[in-house]
Amino acid sequence: MSSDSPFLQLCRKRRSVRRFADRPVEREKLLLALEAARLAPSADNFQPWRFIVFDEPERKQALADAVFKGVFAASSRFARAPVLVALLIRENVIVNRVAGGIAGNQFQLIDAGIAGEHFVLACAEQGLGTCWIGWFDSRALLRHLGLRRGYRAVALFAVGYPADEDHERIPRRKRLEEIAFFNRAPE
Ligand SMILES: Cc1cc2nc3c(=O)[nH]c(=O)nc-3n(C[C@H](O)[C@H](O)[C@H](O)COP(=O)(O)O)c2cc1C
């Protein structure tokens, strides 16, 4: 395999961070990562993503109280991250239901995943740790934001500088031969 490109090095460097330093995150860095998300591709160029940044401690705690309760309490440690970012999609009936239904896919979830990972990689490039959070009460999140119809809460991100003692190992990955196939179907 050819040697690592800067992009591949960034992909190797990124890992999920769950313990954060007690250090604020600069708005400029968040804005740069949001700009990377803004540039993501999307089905029909609909750009359904909305990123809601909680970097004020009281507002962040209120959000965490709303979405990490009950069965989701396992995620409450993410309340200690300096920043929480909610990723929503603005649902579009044509893109999601009609085109997605015919093609048998959920385009707007794909869109959100792409934009979300643009955000995550741009954070990593700037030395910020992130963790995708799927285990939260997505309905409570929408209620918390006063949103009812037309939106879906897809994910949260914890964002901050990794704690010094954060030595989480990188979980193993499948080998290339297990995930990529040229001119044939997987077994
Ligand atoms: C859609 C999605 C949801 C995730 N939800 C959680 C979560 O709720 N809690 C958590 O600790 N990690 C969560 N993760 C992080 C994964 O556990 C992590 O990406 C995986 O174990 C690989 O580790 P790495 O990101 O350090 O390479 C999530 C990741 C993705 C992509």
PDBQT file of the ligand as one rigid body, heavy atoms in Angstrom, charges set to zero:
ROOT
HETATM    1  C1  LIG A 201     -23.343   6.797  15.004  1.00  0.00    +0.000 C 
HETATM    2  C2  LIG A 201     -22.412   6.571  16.176  1.00  0.00    +0.000 A 
HETATM    3  C3  LIG A 201     -22.932   6.525  17.457  1.00  0.00    +0.000 A 
HETATM    4  C4  LIG A 201     -22.080   6.365  18.557  1.00  0.00    +0.000 A 
HETATM    5  N1  LIG A 201     -22.614   6.415  19.813  1.00  0.00    +0.000 NA
HETATM    6  C5  LIG A 201     -21.783   6.342  20.879  1.00  0.00    +0.000 A 
HETATM    7  C6  LIG A 201     -22.318   6.480  22.198  1.00  0.00    +0.000 A 
HETATM    8  O1  LIG A 201     -23.531   6.684  22.401  1.00  0.00    +0.000 OA
HETATM    9  N2  LIG A 201     -21.454   6.383  23.254  1.00  0.00    +0.000 N 
HETATM   10  C7  LIG A 201     -20.107   6.184  23.066  1.00  0.00    +0.000 A 
HETATM   11  O2  LIG A 201     -19.374   6.118  24.060  1.00  0.00    +0.000 OA
HETATM   12  N3  LIG A 201     -19.566   6.054  21.816  1.00  0.00    +0.000 NA
HETATM   13  C8  LIG A 201     -20.381   6.145  20.735  1.00  0.00    +0.000 A 
HETATM   14  N4  LIG A 201     -19.854   6.060  19.459  1.00  0.00    +0.000 N 
HETATM   15  C9  LIG A 201     -18.400   5.887  19.282  1.00  0.00    +0.000 C 
HETATM   16  C10 LIG A 201     -18.034   4.458  18.848  1.00  0.00    +0.000 C 
HETATM   17  O3  LIG A 201     -18.134   3.600  19.949  1.00  0.00    +0.000 OA
HETATM   18  C11 LIG A 201     -16.619   4.472  18.256  1.00  0.00    +0.000 C 
HETATM   19  O4  LIG A 201     -16.584   5.271  17.100  1.00  0.00    +0.000 OA
HETATM   20  C12 LIG A 201     -16.097   3.082  17.903  1.00  0.00    +0.000 C 
HETATM   21  O5  LIG A 201     -16.001   2.264  19.037  1.00  0.00    +0.000 OA
HETATM   22  C13 LIG A 201     -14.730   3.135  17.238  1.00  0.00    +0.000 C 
HETATM   23  O6  LIG A 201     -13.807   3.795  18.080  1.00  0.00    +0.000 OA
HETATM   24  P1  LIG A 201     -13.008   5.086  17.595  1.00  0.00    +0.000 P 
HETATM   25  O7  LIG A 201     -14.052   6.147  17.228  1.00  0.00    +0.000 OA
HETATM   26  O8  LIG A 201     -12.182   5.529  18.783  1.00  0.00    +0.000 OA
HETATM   27  O9  LIG A 201     -12.190   4.738  16.420  1.00  0.00    +0.000 OA
HETATM   28  C14 LIG A 201     -20.685   6.205  18.361  1.00  0.00    +0.000 A 
HETATM   29  C15 LIG A 201     -20.181   6.249  17.065  1.00  0.00    +0.000 A 
HETATM   30  C16 LIG A 201     -21.017   6.447  15.981  1.00  0.00    +0.000 A 
HETATM   31  C17 LIG A 201     -20.420   6.549  14.605  1.00  0.00    +0.000 C 
ENDROOT
TORSDOF 0
